[in-house]
Amino acid sequence: MSIRRKLSALALVAALATPSLAAAQQAKVAYVDLERVLLEVRDGKAAQARLRTWLDARQKEIDAEQTALRAEKEALDKASPTMDAATREQKSADLKRKVVALSEKWERSRAEAAARESKEIEAILARYDRVAATIQRRDGLTIVDEQPSPPAPDITDEIVRAYDAANPGG
């Protein structure tokens, strides 16, 4: 192969590679605020309402038990001087067990609330991934969830609208 042919082939390869490099350098990036998506899509609002209702019910239960335990302690403190030592010790130990049980119930409720929230978020994010992938393909975008520097266009509102359109049951 002559030098002239080699140079022609090299020039052809360079010409073909240049648009690809330019396209790669000018990748379109868009920003999505995932927290806003979770809060603003219909499924997110419904999940928040379900969690709030569940948490309010648990809190009401715990508050009622706590009030009953306070009343029991006040009654024990009031009656304590008239009780014999063994009865006083037993009632005091029973009260302590109830306080510990209530504390454990509160911890279990917190753990269950976190698990419920995580499950709700996972379901929404799975549907979000499908919506985001569709928009990425359609618009040739790379979607990021942290605002880059320089700032990228924020397409959170578009994602929320597309999510709600694709998931009308929320």
N, CA, C and O of each residue as an XYZ file, in Angstrom:
680
protein
N       0.851     -1.170      0.000
C       0.000      0.000      0.000
C       0.898      1.235      0.000
O       1.855      1.339      0.767
N       0.562      2.138     -0.864
C       1.398      3.331     -0.994
C       1.086      4.306      0.133
O       0.070      4.202      0.820
N       1.980      5.233      0.290
C       1.820      6.250      1.325
C       0.573      7.076      1.050
O      -0.144      7.472      1.970
N       0.330      7.325     -0.208
C      -0.831      8.112     -0.579
C      -2.121      7.415     -0.160
O      -3.036      8.063      0.348
N      -2.202      6.106     -0.366
C      -3.390      5.333      0.018
C      -3.526      5.292      1.536
O      -4.632      5.399      2.066
N      -2.402      5.138      2.235
C      -2.433      5.103      3.703
C      -2.948      6.433      4.251
O      -3.778      6.459      5.160
N      -2.451      7.527      3.697
C      -2.902      8.839      4.145
C      -4.384      9.062      3.830
O      -5.111      9.658      4.625
N      -4.823      8.581      2.673
C      -6.235      8.706      2.314
C      -7.103      7.902      3.276
O      -8.148      8.378      3.721
N      -6.671      6.687      3.594
C      -7.417      5.842      4.534
C      -7.446      6.473      5.917
O      -8.477      6.467      6.590
N      -6.313      7.015      6.335
C      -6.228      7.669      7.634
C      -7.138      8.900      7.672
O      -7.817      9.129      8.673
N      -7.161      9.679      6.621
C      -8.017     10.860      6.544
C      -9.489     10.458      6.602
O     -10.297     11.128      7.246
N      -9.835      9.353      5.922
C     -11.211      8.871      5.930
C     -11.632      8.442      7.338
O     -12.725      8.775      7.795
N     -10.752      7.699      8.019
C     -11.043      7.259      9.388
C     -11.203      8.471     10.297
O     -12.123      8.507     11.114
N     -10.335      9.455     10.173
C     -10.413     10.660     11.001
C     -11.706     11.420     10.727
O     -12.336     11.930     11.654
N     -12.101     11.496      9.466
C     -13.332     12.203      9.115
C     -14.554     11.497      9.684
O     -15.496     12.143     10.143
N     -14.535     10.178      9.651
C     -15.666      9.429     10.195
C     -15.702      9.489     11.714
O     -16.782      9.494     12.304
N     -14.553      9.535     12.349
C     -14.487      9.528     13.810
C     -14.822     10.884     14.402
O     -15.322     10.950     15.524
N     -14.567     11.954     13.693
C     -14.769     13.297     14.229
C     -16.216     13.563     14.648
O     -16.420     14.069     15.752
N     -17.229     13.255     13.841
C     -18.599     13.504     14.317
C     -18.939     12.682     15.551
O     -19.673     13.155     16.419
N     -18.426     11.470     15.647
C     -18.702     10.638     16.819
C     -18.100     11.256     18.065
O     -18.735     11.275     19.119
N     -16.888     11.760     17.957
C     -16.246     12.397     19.101
C     -17.008     13.658     19.497
O     -17.225     13.916     20.681
N     -17.405     14.429     18.511
C     -18.144     15.658     18.809
C     -19.473     15.326     19.477
O     -19.879     15.990     20.431
N     -20.144     14.301     18.976
C     -21.430     13.908     19.578
C     -21.223     13.426     20.999
O     -22.030     13.737     21.875
N     -20.172     12.680     21.248
C     -19.906     12.176     22.592
C     -19.591     13.319     23.539
O     -19.967     13.287     24.711
N     -18.888     14.348     23.019
C     -18.532     15.472     23.872
C     -19.748     16.339     24.180
O     -19.772     17.021     25.204
N     -20.758     16.324     23.309
C     -21.923     17.156     23.511
C     -23.134     16.340     23.964
O     -24.260     16.608     23.546
N     -22.898     15.346     24.820
C     -23.997     14.538     25.334
C     -24.963     15.450     26.077
O     -24.545     16.319     26.841
N     -26.243     15.251     25.852
C     -27.261     16.072     26.496
C     -27.530     15.504     27.877
O     -27.881     14.334     28.029
N     -27.359     16.355     28.878
C     -27.566     15.959     30.265
C     -28.765     16.727     30.800
O     -28.926     17.917     30.529
N     -29.599     16.040     31.557
C     -30.753     16.683     32.193
C     -30.792     16.249     33.645
O     -30.390     15.136     33.985
N     -31.277     17.132     34.491
C     -31.329     16.908     35.935
C     -32.758     16.583     36.364
O     -33.718     17.182     35.880
N     -32.879     15.629     37.278
C     -34.173     15.302     37.873
C     -34.008     15.297     39.391
O     -33.110     14.641     39.918
N     -34.867     16.024     40.088
C     -34.872     16.057     41.550
C     -35.742     14.892     42.024
O     -36.968     14.997     42.054
N     -35.104     13.790     42.392
C     -35.844     12.582     42.777
C     -36.731     12.806     43.991
O     -37.821     12.240     44.071
N     -36.286     13.611     44.924
C     -37.108     13.873     46.106
C     -38.417     14.548     45.705
O     -39.486     14.203     46.208
N     -38.319     15.512     44.796
C     -39.537     16.167     44.305
C     -40.426     15.190     43.562
O     -41.648     15.224     43.710
N     -39.822     14.317     42.760
C     -40.616     13.316     42.043
C     -41.401     12.482     43.050
O     -42.607     12.286     42.897
N     -40.706     11.988     44.087
C     -41.362     11.139     45.089
C     -42.504     11.872     45.800
O     -43.516     11.262     46.144
N     -42.341     13.166     46.014
C     -43.356     13.940     46.726
C     -44.504     14.410     45.835
O     -45.618     14.614     46.319
N     -44.243     14.585     44.533
C     -45.234     15.213     43.674
C     -46.035     14.267     42.787
O     -47.126     14.630     42.350
N     -45.530     13.062     42.505
C     -46.330     12.157     41.672
C     -47.530     11.675     42.491
O     -47.477     11.624     43.720
N     -48.605     11.324     41.793
C     -49.823     10.869     42.494
C     -49.534      9.687     43.409
O     -50.031      9.638     44.534
N     -48.724      8.721     42.930
C     -48.394      7.563     43.765
C     -47.671      7.995     45.039
O     -47.893      7.426     46.107
N     -46.806      9.003     44.924
C     -46.074      9.499     46.091
C     -47.000     10.154     47.101
O     -46.872      9.944     48.307
N     -47.935     10.952     46.592
C     -48.900     11.599     47.488
C     -49.774     10.563     48.175
O     -50.068     10.682     49.364
N     -50.190      9.547     47.427
C     -51.015      8.486     48.016
C     -50.218      7.703     49.055
O     -50.746      7.351     50.109
N     -48.958      7.434     48.761
C     -48.101      6.713     49.711
C     -47.918      7.528     50.988
O     -47.968      6.983     52.090
N     -47.708      8.833     50.837
C     -47.572      9.699     52.011
C     -48.833      9.651     52.867
O     -48.755      9.573     54.093
N     -49.984      9.696     52.224
C     -51.249      9.667     52.958
C     -51.411      8.338     53.699
O     -51.818      8.312     54.860
N     -51.087      7.227     53.010
C     -51.186      5.913     53.672
C     -50.246      5.831     54.873
O     -50.633      5.367     55.945
N     -49.023      6.281     54.685
C     -48.048      6.237     55.786
C     -48.483      7.136     56.942
O     -48.372      6.754     58.106
N     -48.976      8.321     56.620
C     -49.413      9.247     57.658
C     -50.572      8.643     58.455
O     -50.597      8.731     59.682
N     -51.530      8.029     57.753
C     -52.672      7.402     58.429
C     -52.197      6.285     59.343
O     -52.642      6.174     60.486
N     -51.292      5.457     58.835
C     -50.774      4.347     59.633
C     -50.011      4.870     60.850
O     -50.196      4.382     61.965
N     -49.147      5.872     60.625
C     -48.365      6.433     61.737
C     -49.268      7.091     62.782
O     -49.037      6.945     63.982
N     -50.283      7.805     62.336
C     -51.206      8.450     63.276
C     -51.917      7.415     64.146
O     -52.096      7.627     65.345
N     -52.321      6.301     63.546
C     -52.991      5.233     64.311
C     -52.041      4.633     65.340
O     -52.432      4.407     66.485
N     -50.787      4.372     64.940
C     -49.802      3.815     65.878
C     -49.535      4.796     67.015
O     -49.452      4.412     68.182
N     -49.401      6.074     66.648
C     -49.112      7.096     67.663
C     -50.267      7.204     68.650
O     -50.049      7.373     69.850
N     -51.491      7.106     68.150
C     -52.664      7.183     69.020
C     -52.659      6.016     70.014
O     -52.938      6.196     71.200
N     -52.339      4.818     69.513
C     -52.249      3.636     70.392
C     -51.200      3.834     71.476
O     -51.454      3.593     72.656
N     -50.022      4.273     71.060
C     -48.912      4.443     72.002
C     -49.231      5.541     73.012
O     -48.931      5.398     74.197
N     -49.838      6.636     72.552
C     -50.215      7.716     73.470
C     -51.222      7.228     74.507
O     -51.121      7.579     75.683
N     -52.194      6.420     74.076
C     -53.198      5.900     75.010
C     -52.538      4.993     76.050
O     -52.849      5.076     77.238
N     -51.634      4.135     75.604
C     -50.939      3.248     76.553
C     -50.061      4.050     77.502
O     -49.966      3.730     78.687
N     -49.424      5.086     76.986
C     -48.567      5.929     77.827
C     -49.402      6.656     78.886
O     -48.991      6.765     80.041
N     -50.554      7.141     78.491
C     -51.449      7.817     79.436
C     -51.902      6.842     80.526
O     -51.949      7.192     81.705
N     -52.234      5.614     80.115
C     -52.651      4.601     81.098
C     -51.509      4.271     82.058
O     -51.737      4.082     83.252
N     -50.301      4.203     81.549
C     -49.150      3.912     82.417
C     -48.881      5.060     83.397
O     -48.520      4.821     84.549
N     -49.054      6.286     82.948
C     -48.889      7.433     83.862
C     -49.925      7.382     84.981
O     -49.616      7.617     86.149
N     -51.155      7.072     84.599
C     -52.216      6.977     85.615
C     -51.911      5.841     86.592
O     -52.123      5.976     87.797
N     -51.416      4.728     86.066
C     -51.062      3.592     86.927
C     -49.931      3.969     87.878
O     -49.943      3.574     89.043
N     -48.955      4.732     87.388
C     -47.843      5.149     88.249
C     -48.335      6.104     89.336
O     -47.932      5.991     90.494
N     -49.204      7.040     88.964
C     -49.744      7.975     89.952
C     -50.527      7.221     91.033
O     -50.423      7.530     92.221
N     -51.312      6.227     90.599
C     -52.080      5.428     91.568
C     -51.133      4.644     92.476
O     -51.367      4.533     93.679
N     -50.075      4.109     91.897
C     -49.089      3.357     92.694
C     -48.401      4.289     93.684
O     -48.228      3.940     94.852
N     -48.010      5.472     93.220
C     -47.348      6.426     94.118
C     -48.269      6.845     95.260
O     -47.826      7.015     96.395
N     -49.546      7.009     94.950
C     -50.526      7.435     95.957
C     -50.787      6.316     96.976
O     -50.888      6.568     98.177
N     -50.896      5.079     96.479
C     -51.218      3.949     97.355
C     -49.985      3.330     97.995
O     -50.103      2.530     98.924
N     -48.833      3.683     97.520
C     -47.585      3.074     97.989
C     -47.389      3.118     99.507
O     -46.977      2.112    100.084
N     -47.669      4.240    100.175
C     -47.452      4.278    101.628
C     -48.323      3.277    102.412
O     -47.962      2.881    103.520
N     -49.445      2.876    101.848
C     -50.339      1.963    102.570
C     -50.100      0.499    102.216
O     -50.720     -0.388    102.804
N     -49.195      0.232    101.250
C     -48.925     -1.145    100.811
C     -47.796     -1.749    101.617
O     -46.921     -1.051    102.131
N     -47.843     -3.077    101.713
C     -46.691     -3.741    102.325
C     -45.569     -3.768    101.283
O     -45.837     -3.586    100.095
N     -44.347     -3.985    101.693
C     -43.161     -3.893    100.841
C     -43.226     -4.862     99.656
O     -42.875     -4.490     98.536
N     -43.669     -6.094     99.892
C     -43.711     -7.090     98.811
C     -44.702     -6.675     97.721
O     -44.395     -6.804     96.536
N     -45.861     -6.190     98.092
C     -46.872     -5.758     97.131
C     -46.367     -4.551     96.343
O     -46.514     -4.477     95.123
N     -45.763     -3.603     97.076
C     -45.222     -2.403     96.443
C     -44.147     -2.781     95.421
O     -44.138     -2.248     94.311
N     -43.247     -3.691     95.783
C     -42.175     -4.155     94.882
C     -42.762     -4.827     93.641
O     -42.317     -4.572     92.522
N     -43.772     -5.694     93.845
C     -44.366     -6.404     92.719
C     -45.061     -5.430     91.758
O     -44.880     -5.518     90.543
N     -45.847     -4.514     92.301
C     -46.558     -3.552     91.454
C     -45.567     -2.631     90.729
O     -45.788     -2.264     89.575
N     -44.499     -2.267     91.395
C     -43.470     -1.433     90.774
C     -42.766     -2.192     89.640
O     -42.503     -1.621     88.582
N     -42.466     -3.460     89.858
C     -41.826     -4.292     88.831
C     -42.774     -4.492     87.645
O     -42.337     -4.457     86.495
N     -44.067     -4.700     87.915
C     -45.057     -4.842     86.835
C     -45.118     -3.566     85.995
O     -45.172     -3.620     84.766
N     -45.110     -2.434     86.667
C     -45.161     -1.153     85.962
C     -43.907     -0.984     85.084
O     -44.010     -0.536     83.942
N     -42.745     -1.336     85.608
C     -41.507     -1.231     84.831
C     -41.554     -2.135     83.602
O     -41.105     -1.745     82.525
N     -42.101     -3.350     83.763
C     -42.233     -4.252     82.612
C     -43.142     -3.653     81.543
O     -42.859     -3.751     80.349
N     -44.219     -3.041     81.974
C     -45.145     -2.415     81.022
C     -44.486     -1.232     80.289
O     -44.707     -1.026     79.096
N     -43.674     -0.465     81.026
C     -42.969      0.657     80.403
C     -41.973      0.135     79.359
O     -41.872      0.686     78.263
N     -41.246     -0.923     79.704
C     -40.297     -1.523     78.761
C     -41.049     -2.069     77.542
O     -40.600     -1.885     76.411
N     -42.175     -2.732     77.758
C     -42.966     -3.280     76.652
C     -43.452     -2.160     75.734
O     -43.441     -2.312     74.513
N     -43.876     -1.043     76.312
C     -44.326      0.089     75.508
C     -43.165      0.671     74.701
O     -43.326      1.014     73.529
N     -42.018      0.777     75.322
C     -40.830      1.276     74.623
C     -40.467      0.355     73.454
O     -40.117      0.831     72.374
N     -40.550     -0.944     73.666
C     -40.265     -1.904     72.588
C     -41.305     -1.788     71.467
O     -40.971     -1.889     70.287
N     -42.548     -1.578     71.845
C     -43.608     -1.416     70.848
C     -43.332     -0.178     69.998
O     -43.510     -0.203     68.780
N     -42.897      0.905     70.644
C     -42.586      2.128     69.928
C     -41.440      1.887     68.943
O     -41.503      2.344     67.801
N     -40.397      1.178     69.370
C     -39.262      0.871     68.492
C     -39.699     -0.003     67.310
O     -39.281      0.225     66.175
N     -40.546     -1.005     67.587
C     -41.050     -1.852     66.495
C     -41.856     -1.034     65.498
O     -41.755     -1.245     64.290
N     -42.651     -0.107     65.999
C     -43.450      0.756     65.130
C     -42.557      1.623     64.255
O     -42.833      1.805     63.069
N     -41.491      2.158     64.833
C     -40.548      2.966     64.044
C     -39.911      2.131     62.945
O     -39.807      2.578     61.803
N     -39.480      0.909     63.288
C     -38.851      0.031     62.299
C     -39.850     -0.350     61.202
O     -39.502     -0.376     60.022
N     -41.080     -0.641     61.594
C     -42.097     -1.001     60.606
C     -42.424      0.190     59.707
O     -42.645      0.022     58.508
N     -42.454      1.393     60.285
C     -42.715      2.590     59.479
C     -41.611      2.778     58.440
O     -41.887      3.103     57.285
N     -40.376      2.576     58.851
C     -39.251      2.706     57.910
C     -39.357      1.657     56.805
O     -39.102      1.959     55.639
N     -39.728      0.440     57.159
C     -39.872     -0.629     56.165
C     -41.012     -0.316     55.191
O     -40.882     -0.525     53.985
N     -42.125      0.184     55.723
C     -43.257      0.545     54.862
C     -42.874      1.669     53.906
O     -43.203      1.626     52.720
N     -42.180      2.672     54.428
C     -41.758      3.791     53.589
C     -40.809      3.306     52.492
O     -40.937      3.701     51.334
N     -39.875      2.461     52.860
C     -38.919      1.925     51.890
C     -39.635      1.142     50.788
O     -39.305      1.275     49.610
N     -40.604      0.336     51.174
C     -41.360     -0.449     50.201
C     -42.126      0.460     49.237
O     -42.159      0.210     48.032
N     -42.738      1.508     49.773
C     -43.477      2.470     48.938
C     -42.523      3.158     47.960
O     -42.833      3.292     46.776
N     -41.369      3.591     48.455
C     -40.397      4.294     47.618
C     -39.872      3.378     46.518
O     -39.748      3.798     45.368
N     -39.564      2.136     46.863
C     -39.065      1.185     45.868
C     -40.058      1.013     44.719
O     -39.664      0.989     43.553
N     -41.322      0.896     45.044
C     -42.345      0.715     44.008
C     -42.412      1.945     43.099
O     -42.512      1.812     41.879
N     -42.358      3.124     43.684
C     -42.413      4.351     42.883
C     -41.160      4.471     42.024
O     -41.248      4.820     40.846
N     -39.999      4.187     42.602
C     -38.751      4.307     41.844
C     -38.688      3.315     40.684
O     -38.099      3.620     39.647
N     -39.280      2.140     40.843
C     -39.295      1.173     39.741
C     -40.089      1.745     38.565
O     -39.673      1.623     37.413
N     -41.220      2.362     38.856
C     -42.020      2.974     37.792
C     -41.321      4.225     37.242
O     -41.369      4.489     36.041
N     -40.677      4.986     38.124
C     -39.908      6.164     37.688
C     -38.823      5.746     36.697
O     -38.622      6.414     35.683
N     -38.125      4.653     36.978
C     -37.044      4.198     36.095
C     -37.564      3.961     34.679
O     -36.902      4.324     33.706
N     -38.745      3.353     34.558
C     -39.316      3.110     33.231
C     -39.645      4.424     32.515
O     -39.373      4.575     31.324
N     -40.228      5.362     33.247
C     -40.587      6.656     32.665
C     -39.323      7.415     32.254
O     -39.255      7.964     31.154
N     -38.335      7.445     33.132
C     -37.087      8.159     32.831
C     -36.385      7.541     31.625
O     -35.851      8.262     30.781
N     -36.381      6.206     31.537
C     -35.733      5.528     30.406
C     -36.426      5.901     29.090
O     -35.763      6.091     28.070
N     -37.739      6.002     29.116
C     -38.484      6.386     27.908
C     -38.089      7.797     27.467
O     -37.856      8.041     26.283
N     -38.015      8.720     28.426
C     -37.647     10.099     28.099
C     -36.189     10.166     27.643
O     -35.859     10.914     26.723
N     -35.328      9.394     28.279
C     -33.924      9.363     27.863
C     -33.800      8.935     26.402
O     -33.113      9.585     25.614
N     -34.470      7.838     26.046
C     -34.404      7.335     24.666
C     -35.020      8.340     23.690
O     -34.451      8.637     22.639
N     -36.178      8.850     24.058
C     -36.896      9.773     23.167
C     -36.080     11.031     22.878
O     -36.016     11.485     21.735
N     -35.451     11.599     23.925
C     -34.759     12.882     23.779
C     -33.245     12.754     23.685
O     -32.546     13.758     23.546
N     -32.730     11.523     23.759
C     -31.282     11.331     23.692
C     -30.559     11.966     24.867
O     -29.527     12.612     24.690
N     -31.093     11.785     26.055
C     -30.566     12.431     27.262
C     -29.812     11.459     28.155
O     -29.992     10.243     28.090
N     -28.979     12.030     28.973
C     -28.434     11.338     30.133
C     -29.068     12.039     31.322
O     -28.881     13.241     31.509
N     -29.816     11.295     32.126
C     -30.509     11.898     33.265
C     -29.677     11.663     34.523
O     -29.251     10.544     34.808
N     -29.457     12.750     35.270
C     -28.699     12.675     36.520
C     -29.582     13.163     37.658
O     -30.480     13.980     37.451
N     -29.321     12.658     38.866
C     -30.133     13.069     40.011
C     -29.379     14.019     40.948
O     -29.856     14.317     42.043
N     -28.219     14.490     40.526
C     -27.505     15.541     41.243
C     -27.178     16.616     40.231
O     -26.678     16.322     39.145
N     -27.453     17.849     40.578
C     -27.253     18.946     39.635
C     -25.763     19.085     39.317
O     -24.960     19.348     40.212
N     -25.393     18.911     38.050
C     -23.981     19.023     37.675
C     -23.553     20.486     37.565
O     -24.372     21.400     37.660
N     -22.288     20.677     37.370
C     -21.762     22.007     37.129
C     -21.116     22.000     35.756
O     -20.214     21.186     35.559
N     -21.473     22.795     34.824
C     -22.524     23.802     34.878
C     -23.897     23.143     34.977
O     -24.070     21.985     34.599
N     -24.867     23.896     35.490
C     -26.211     23.334     35.689
C     -26.821     22.779     34.400
O     -26.659     23.347     33.320
N     -27.510     21.677     34.541
C     -28.217     21.052     33.424
C     -29.694     21.436     33.512
O     -30.168     21.818     34.582
N     -30.418     21.340     32.412
C     -31.860     21.637     32.453
C     -32.567     20.699     33.445
O     -32.272     19.505     33.504
N     -33.496     21.259     34.213
C     -34.260     20.481     35.195
C     -35.527     19.969     34.509
O     -36.377     20.758     34.097
N     -35.649     18.646     34.389
C     -36.831     18.065     33.734
C     -37.734     17.352     34.741
O     -38.514     16.472     34.374
N     -37.621     17.740     36.017
C     -38.432     17.107     37.058
C     -39.922     17.220     36.764
O     -40.649     16.234     36.884
N     -40.386     18.401     36.382
C     -41.821     18.583     36.102
C     -42.279     17.671     34.966
O     -43.358     17.084     35.035
N     -41.458     17.554     33.923
C     -41.795     16.677     32.802
C     -41.871     15.226     33.257
O     -42.756     14.484     32.833
N     -40.940     14.821     34.126
C     -40.937     13.450     34.651
C     -42.202     13.205     35.472
O     -42.835     12.158     35.338
N     -42.574     14.163     36.320
C     -43.779     14.009     37.143
C     -45.010     13.852     36.257
O     -45.839     12.974     36.493
N     -45.133     14.717     35.222
C     -46.290     14.620     34.317
C     -46.292     13.275     33.580
O     -47.332     12.626     33.473
N     -45.138     12.865     33.078
C     -45.060     11.608     32.340
C     -45.327     10.419     33.255
O     -45.973      9.453     32.849
N     -44.836     10.488     34.475
C     -45.063      9.409     35.450
C     -46.562      9.273     35.731
O     -47.115      8.175     35.668
N     -47.204     10.387     36.039
C     -48.633     10.335     36.350
C     -49.456      9.869     35.142
O     -50.450      9.161     35.302
N     -49.041     10.266     33.945
C     -49.751      9.807     32.734
C     -49.583      8.312     32.528
O     -50.511      7.633     32.088
N     -48.397      7.797     32.845
C     -48.121      6.372     32.641
C     -48.673      5.521     33.790
O     -48.816      4.308     33.635
N     -48.985      6.133     34.939
C     -49.459      5.402     36.123
C     -50.701      6.087     36.672
O     -50.638      6.709     37.732
N     -51.821      5.989     35.980
C     -53.019      6.739     36.369
C     -53.688      6.271     37.656
O     -54.544      6.981     38.184
N     -53.329      5.108     38.174
C     -54.017      4.583     39.348
C     -53.682      5.258     40.652
O     -54.433      5.107     41.615
N     -52.559      6.018     40.736
C     -52.035      6.636     41.961
C     -53.057      7.154     42.850
O     -52.738      7.695     43.909
